[in-house]
């Protein structure tokens, strides 16, 4: 069956070129669309005039060289094809290590020896065994034979090369260490040793005396171990090592009940010592020996992990409201906090409990200092619990409900002190001395700055001023000032009753806690002396109006009212009659 062979366009073009002779046994390809196809009879034999097979493999891509040349190459020197790197030819660096190793290490060549070249090796490979040139063997037409040439005289075979001669001493290149390195090495060997190095060398060379070791299987017990008391028994049994069982047996034989009882009940032991001590404890119980009572072990707190209870106090403001905070923490853990807010004459008005870290507590204290100008002062927890208990008792008198949050703070508010604890500044008050004049400058302190009388007392004083002035008297500033000063003294005597003076003196003592922490002991002593002066005041001998500190209460109140009314003090006066 005929076989159709598909040929490329270029091959079909060459086959259909004018003058082309179709092969025998085949048909010429038709012209037109079927020009690229050609039919061959593969059963036919190859004609004699056909092209002989090549004697050597063809060069790759030689068949399609014309197609490659006709295509447009990419820009560049290589035309898109990789170019091999050319060897770098330049002057030889005779100082390089490669040159020294390659040329100076080779044996000297004799004058009659000729170095073998690569082309000589190629010639020897191409020559035929009979040393005659001719066309390569293979099918096809052979070249016409040339006239025989005269044989050249053959050269005698060269003598075999002698064995390489070892270089003599004067031909050998000796490479030694630099003199500096040799001197350094000699200096290291001759360097005197330090005392430590000398002792180490002596200890290494000296013979170590052989230690007298007990015989194998023999256990040696220290007599002090056998008579160990209850306090040292656990540590001794730990250090006994392999002799732990023998030590417990020795305690059992010596009837050391205290040591056996402590080690048998201890949780610090392990291994053979633990088993032996518990076995010995069982033996004592079986014998009916009375064992000492075991003390309750308490875990020793690590340094910095003890439970700490702290309390802080914010002094009363103008309305008599104070705040106490109690915090309990352990080491670096979060603190359990209870904050209780109290008010004079009412009792506990609010109580909250929660958990806060130390950084959160510091931030809360800083916010209080920024808003009031006074940071909370540190107080003893016992005194803080006592103040909260007093405020809770006032709830029953005033009828105010106790906040539910106070019950959640119970863990921190207990134990309550049985009696009244000493005031935190009791010692400083004893050093302050006797009562003196209470200065009005104390009102400049942030703790006292907001203290003023009640609103009803101010309204009563202004009404009394209006009753003494007429419409014409208001135009006389001197008369108005005299009336105001007189009414301020009278209002001071009316307002500061013995109970009110005791309340102000108590406020001053509590405020002195914060003033001492902020301004020092001397300023706190002035506040404490003022508290004594206010307590010593009376209605006849030393009325409250004679104390400047108390008169300033109403002066501050009038200034506040004038500020609220746009800089003017409105006083209702009687109409002209």
NUBAMI-261772 format. One line per 3 residues: for each residue x negated, y, z of C-alpha. Coordinates in steps of 0.25 Angstrom, whole numbers, plus 2048, in hexadecimal, padded with zeros to 3 digits. Layout:
N
X Y Z; ...
end
This chain:
577
800 800 800; 7FA 80E 7FC; 7F6 816 808
7F8 825 808; 7ED 82E 80E; 7F0 83C 813
7E5 845 810; 7E2 853 814; 7E4 85F 80B
7D5 861 809; 7D3 853 805; 7DF 853 7FC
7DA 85F 7F5; 7CC 859 7F2; 7D3 84C 7ED
7DC 854 7E4; 7D1 85D 7DE; 7CF 85D 7CF
7C5 852 7CB; 7C8 849 7D6; 7C8 83B 7D2
7D2 832 7D9; 7CD 825 7DF; 7CF 818 7D8
7DB 811 7DD; 7E2 81D 7E2; 7EB 827 7DC
7E8 836 7DA; 7F0 83E 7E4; 7FC 846 7DE
7FB 855 7DD; 804 85E 7E5; 80A 85B 7F3
804 84D 7F3; 7F6 852 7F1; 7F2 850 7FF
7F5 841 7FE; 7ED 836 7F8; 7F0 827 7F6
7E5 81D 7F8; 7E5 80E 7F6; 7DE 809 802
7DE 7FB 7FC; 7D5 7FF 7F1; 7C6 7FD 7F1
7BD 809 7F2; 7B8 80D 7E4; 7A9 80B 7E1
7A7 81A 7DE; 7AD 81E 7EB; 7A5 827 7F5
79B 81E 7FD; 79D 81F 80C; 794 829 813
787 824 818; 787 82D 825; 793 833 82D
798 83F 827; 797 84C 82E; 7A3 84F 836
7AD 859 830; 7A6 859 822; 7B2 855 81B
7B9 861 820; 7AE 86B 81F; 7B5 873 814
7C1 874 81C; 7BA 879 828; 7B2 883 820
7BF 889 81A; 7C5 88C 827; 7C3 899 82E
7BA 898 83A; 7BC 89F 847; 7B4 8AB 84A
7A6 8A9 851; 799 8A3 84D; 79D 895 84F
7AA 896 847; 7B2 88F 853; 7A8 884 853
79E 881 85F; 790 884 85C; 785 87D 863
77C 884 86C; 76E 886 866; 762 883 86E
75B 88F 875; 74D 890 86E; 743 89A 875
736 89B 87C; 733 88F 886; 732 893 894
726 88C 899; 728 890 8A7; 736 889 8A8
737 87B 8AF; 73C 874 8A3; 730 878 89B
726 873 8A6; 72E 866 8A8; 72F 863 899
721 867 893; 717 867 89F; 71C 85A 8A4
71A 853 896; 70D 84B 893; 704 852 88A
705 84E 87B; 6F9 849 873; 6F5 850 867
6F8 845 85E; 706 843 863; 711 84A 85B
71E 84C 862; 72A 845 85C; 734 84E 856
743 84C 855; 742 84C 846; 738 841 846
742 839 84E; 74D 83C 844; 744 838 838
740 82B 83E; 74F 828 840; 753 82B 832
747 823 82C; 74A 815 827; 742 80A 82C
73A 809 81F; 736 817 820; 73C 81A 813
747 825 810; 753 822 808; 762 824 808
76A 81F 813; 770 811 812; 77E 810 80E
787 80F 802; 788 818 7F7; 77E 81D 7ED
76F 81C 7F0; 765 826 7ED; 75B 822 7E2
74E 81C 7E8; 742 825 7E8; 735 822 7E3
72C 81A 7EE; 723 823 7F5; 715 81F 7F9
714 81A 807; 70E 823 810; 703 81E 819
709 81A 826; 704 820 833; 6FF 817 83E
708 816 849; 704 81F 855; 6FE 819 861
707 817 86D; 707 823 876; 6FF 821 882
705 821 890; 706 82F 896; 6FA 833 89E
6FC 838 8AC; 6F8 846 8AE; 6EB 849 8B5
6E9 851 8C1; 6E5 85E 8B9; 6F1 85C 8B0
6FB 85B 8BB; 703 867 8BF; 704 867 8CE
70F 86F 8D4; 70E 872 8E3; 716 87A 8ED
713 889 8EE; 709 88D 8F8; 713 895 900
71C 888 901; 711 880 906; 70D 88A 910
71B 88B 915; 71C 87C 917; 70E 87C 91F
714 887 928; 720 87F 92B; 718 873 92F
70F 87B 938; 71A 884 93E; 71A 883 94D
727 87D 953; 730 884 95C; 732 87F 96A
73F 879 966; 739 872 95A; 72E 86D 962
737 867 96D; 740 860 962; 734 85A 95C
72E 855 969; 73C 84F 96D; 73D 848 95F
72F 842 961; 730 83E 96F; 735 831 973
743 831 979; 743 828 986; 74D 81D 985
75A 81F 98E; 75D 815 998; 76A 80F 993
773 806 99B; 774 7F8 996; 77F 7F5 98B
78C 7F3 992; 788 7FA 99F; 790 806 9A4
789 810 9AE; 793 818 9B6; 78F 825 9BD
792 824 9CC; 799 831 9CC; 7A3 82C 9C1
7A8 821 9CB; 7AA 82C 9D6; 7B1 836 9CD
7BD 83E 9D2; 7CA 841 9CC; 7C6 84E 9C6
7BA 848 9BE; 7BF 83A 9BB; 7C4 83D 9AD
7B8 845 9A8; 7AF 83A 9AE; 7B7 82F 9A7
7B6 836 99A; 7A7 837 99A; 7A5 829 99F
7A6 824 990; 7A4 815 98F; 7A4 814 99E
7B2 819 9A0; 7B8 80B 9A3; 7AC 807 9AD
7AE 815 9B4; 7BD 812 9B6; 7BA 804 9BB
7B0 80B 9C5; 7BB 814 9CA; 7C4 809 9CC
7BA 801 9D4; 7B6 80E 9DC; 7C5 810 9DE
7C4 81E 9D8; 7D3 820 9D7; 7D3 82F 9D4
7CA 82E 9C8; 7D2 822 9C2; 7DF 829 9C5
7DB 836 9BE; 7D5 82F 9B2; 7E0 825 9B0
7EA 831 9B0; 7E2 83A 9A7; 7E6 83C 998
7D8 841 995; 7D1 834 994; 7D1 82A 988
7CB 81D 984; 7C5 813 98E; 7C5 81D 99A
7D4 81F 999; 7D7 810 998; 7CE 80D 9A4
7D3 818 9AD; 7E2 815 9AA; 7DF 806 9AC
7D8 809 9BA; 7E4 812 9BD; 7ED 806 9BB
7E5 7FE 9C4; 7E6 808 9CF; 7F5 808 9CE
7F5 7F9 9CE; 7ED 7F9 9DB; 7F7 803 9E1
7ED 80E 9E3; 7F3 81C 9E6; 7EF 825 9DA
7ED 834 9DC; 7F8 83D 9D6; 7F5 842 9C9
7F5 852 9C8; 7FE 858 9BD; 7F4 85C 9B2
7F6 86A 9AD; 7F0 86D 99F; 7E5 877 9A1
7E8 884 999; 7DD 888 98F; 7D7 895 990
7E0 89F 98A; 7EC 896 98A; 7F1 899 998
7FF 89E 999; 800 8AD 99A; 80C 8B5 99F
80B 8C4 99B; 815 8D0 99E; 816 8DE 998
81E 8EA 99D; 823 8F6 996; 827 901 9A0
835 908 9A0; 839 912 996; 842 91E 998
84E 915 99A; 847 90B 9A4; 846 900 99A
83A 8F7 99C; 835 8EA 995; 82D 8DE 99B
827 8D3 992; 822 8C6 998; 81A 8BD 98E
814 8AF 991; 80A 8A9 988; 800 89D 987
7F3 89F 980; 7F5 8A4 972; 803 89F 971
810 8A8 96F; 815 8AF 97B; 822 8AD 981
828 8BB 984; 833 8C1 98C; 836 8D0 98B
840 8D6 995; 846 8E4 994; 84B 8EB 9A1
852 8F8 9A4; 853 8FF 9B1; 861 8FE 9B7
865 8F4 9AD; 85C 8E8 9AE; 857 8DE 9A3
85D 8E3 996; 856 8DA 98C; 84D 8CD 98C
847 8C6 981; 83D 8BA 980; 835 8B4 974
827 8B0 970; 81D 8B9 96A; 80E 8B8 967
803 8C1 96D; 802 8C9 961; 811 8CC 961
811 8D0 96F; 806 8DA 96C; 80E 8DF 960
81B 8E1 969; 813 8E9 974; 80D 8F2 969
81B 8F5 964; 81F 8F9 972; 812 902 974
815 909 966; 824 90C 96A; 822 910 978
813 914 979; 811 90A 985; 80D 8FB 983
813 8F1 98C; 80B 8EF 999; 806 8E2 99F
80D 8DE 9AC; 80C 8D2 9B5; 817 8C7 9B1
81C 8C6 9C0; 81F 8D5 9C0; 826 8D4 9B3
82F 8C9 9B7; 833 8D1 9C4; 837 8DD 9BC
840 8D4 9B3; 846 8CE 9BF; 849 8DC 9C5
84F 8E0 9B8; 858 8D4 9B7; 85D 8D7 9C5
861 8E5 9C0; 86A 8DE 9B6; 873 8D9 9C1
874 8E7 9C7; 877 8EE 9BA; 880 8E4 9B4
878 8E3 9A7; 877 8D5 9A1; 86A 8CD 9A2
865 8CA 993; 866 8BC 98F; 858 8BD 98A
853 8BE 998; 856 8AF 99A; 84D 8AB 98F
842 8B3 996; 843 8AB 9A2; 836 8A3 9A0
82E 8AF 9A0; 835 8B6 9AB; 833 8AB 9B5
82E 8A9 9C0; 834 8B6 9C6; 82B 8BC 9D1
831 8BA 9DF; 82E 8C8 9E4; 82B 8D5 9DE
81D 8D4 9D8; 813 8E0 9DA; 814 8EB 9D0
809 8EA 9C5; 804 8F8 9C9; 805 8F6 9D8
7F6 8F6 9DB; 7F4 903 9D2; 7FF 90A 9D9
7F8 908 9E6; 7EC 90E 9E1; 7F4 91A 9DB
7F5 921 9E8; 801 929 9EE; 80C 930 9E7
809 93D 9E0; 810 947 9D6; 816 93F 9CA
811 947 9BE; 81A 94A 9B2; 80F 946 9A9
812 937 9AB; 81E 939 9A2; 814 93A 997
811 92B 998; 818 922 98E; 81E 919 999
825 925 99F; 827 92E 993; 836 92A 991
83A 92A 99F; 846 934 9A1; 852 935 9AA
860 930 9A6; 868 937 99C; 873 93A 9A6
869 941 9AF; 865 94A 9A4; 873 94E 9A0
876 951 9AF; 86A 95A 9B0; 86D 962 9A3
87C 964 9A8; 876 96A 9B5; 86E 973 9AD
87A 978 9A5; 882 97B 9B1; 877 984 9B6
875 98C 9A9; 87F 995 9A2; 87F 999 993
877 9A6 996; 86D 99E 99F; 869 995 993
863 9A1 98C; 859 9A3 998; 84E 998 996
848 99A 9A4; 855 998 9AB; 858 98B 9A3
84A 986 9A6; 84C 988 9B5; 85A 981 9B5
854 975 9AD; 848 974 9B7; 852 975 9C3
85B 96A 9BD; 850 961 9B9; 84B 960 9C8
85A 95E 9CD; 85C 953 9C2; 84F 94D 9C6
853 94C 9D5; 861 947 9D1; 85C 93C 9C7
850 936 9CF; 857 930 9DA; 84F 926 9E3
853 91A 9DA; 84F 922 9CE; 842 926 9D4
83F 917 9D7; 842 913 9C9; 839 91E 9C3
82E 91A 9CD; 82F 90B 9C8; 82F 90F 9BA
822 917 9BC; 81B 90B 9C3; 81F 902 9B7
81A 90C 9AD; 80D 90D 9B4; 80A 8FF 9B0
80A 903 9A1; 803 910 9A4; 7F8 909 9AB
7F6 900 9A0; 7F6 90B 996; 7F0 917 99D
7E8 911 9A9; 7E9 910 9B8; 7E8 91F 9BB
7F5 923 9B3; 7FC 917 9B9; 7F9 91C 9C7
7FF 92A 9C4; 80C 923 9C0; 80C 91B 9CC
80A 927 9D5; 816 92E 9CE; 81E 922 9D1
81B 923 9E0; 81E 932 9DF; 82C 930 9D9
82F 925 9E4; 82B 92E 9EF; 834 93A 9EA
840 93E 9F3; 84D 946 9F2; 848 951 9FC
839 950 9FF; 834 94D 9F1; 840 94E 9E7
83E 947 9D9; 83F 955 9D3; 831 958 9D9
82B 94D 9D1; 827 952 9C3; 827 944 9BD
836 943 9C0; 83A 951 9BB; 834 94E 9AD
83E 943 9AC; 849 94E 9A9; 840 957 9A2
83D 94C 998; 84C 949 997; 84F 958 993
844 958 989; 84A 94C 982; 858 952 982
853 95F 97C; 84C 957 971; 858 94F 96E
860 95C 96D; 857 962 963; 84E 96A 96D
859 970 975; 85F 96C 982; 86E 96D 982
873 971 990; 882 973 992; 883 981 99A
890 987 9A0; 897 992 998; 896 9A0 99D
8A1 9A4 9A7
end
